[in-house]
Amino acid sequence: MGRPRKALLDRARIGATALELVDEKGDFSVPEVARRLGVQTASVYHHVDGRAGVIELLRERVTDAIDPDTLADARWDVALAAWARSYRAAFAAHPRTIPMLMTSPVRAPKVLAHYERVAGLLLDAGFAPEGVMAVITGLDNLVLGSALDMSAPDPMWEVAGGADAPRLAAAQDASAPDRADAAFALTLAGYLAHLRALLGDATAPHDR
């Protein structure tokens, strides 16, 4: 028999299939990926470096939805805010990937390129090199925590039965339906205000 015109397997298909499994179940295994693709497990290993390699393909697929052009704004804080919103939206679409990706080092070149631009943005703005990773990590925590919050139950607090929490119940009843979005906007604005204060940047516009 002749060779098929189209390869049965490539890195893009492996990543897409692993993402389907994680979206459905919260995890994947390489044999599961192989079964869903209709190939032998060994064939998957020809394209990736084990489970860690598949995780990086997952990371690439999710972060492909982040718009890198958001970092092109002339003001560092406006650019960072826009990037954070795009970043949050990308991961909110696949919240089950977050626990897995947060516990694995970032190796994918396409993803590192995003962080390279963010690091450059912060250094050019005047942040000290020894403080840049703390700023990036803090932003990661803010964005990914909010992305998880977007998949949380609504309402998140069930004040019923014998619970003695009338003020919490009243606050929840009074809250807007876009609680997660409002919380993200509040937290991002506070974070950026703190960063501006670190730089002594009193002339910076408020987050918008």
Secondary structure, DSSP 8 states (H G I E B T S, - for coil): ----SS-S--HHHHHHHHHHHHHHHS---HHHHHHHHTS-HHHHHTTSSHHHHHHHHHHHHHHTTS-GGGGGSSSHHHHHHHHHHHHHHHHHTSGGGHHHHHTS----HHHHHHHHHHHHHHHHHT--HHHHHHHHHHHHHHHHHHHHHTTS-SSS----TT---HHHHHHHHHS-TTHHHHHHHHHHHHHHHHHHHHHT-TT-----
